């Protein structure tokens, strides 16, 4: 009985820790970039078009890239879509589900370090992400085909202040 109680207490603590609120965006108050995951800097980051050019003929690429956040998971900030007019959209998740981003950073610039790759996303996953993003049921129901897309697995992210270009 004692072992069971101890196990349930540890499990509850773990679930509570994983279900917390996403982090707050402190860049407006401090004027300083905010880092999530591995400590990285902006130095050496390439643009999304530069990254796309480097990906020609390769399956994946370790890289540091700069981009503009298009949308964020509204459940807990566990993924973002980064957009570039020339490259299009890139779906970004965070290594080992170890960190999240603030939910209110759409339109903001980020620098991410990790791996870029191409992958096919299933209809089931696309619908799940659409729900996370807060899309309408009609928009979710309209998803009927898997999608081949550019993805990124980030080990570290720097959220740049809103006035940083």
Secondary structure, DSSP 4 states (H G I P E B T S, - for coil): -HHHHHHHHHHHHHHHHHTSPPPP--HHHH-S-EEEES---STT-EEHHHHHHHTTT-SEEEEEEEEEEEEE-TTTS-EEEEEETTTEEEEEEEGGG-----TT-TT-EEEEEEEEEEEEEPHHHHHHHHHHHT--HHHHHT--S-EEEEEEEEEEEEEPPTT--
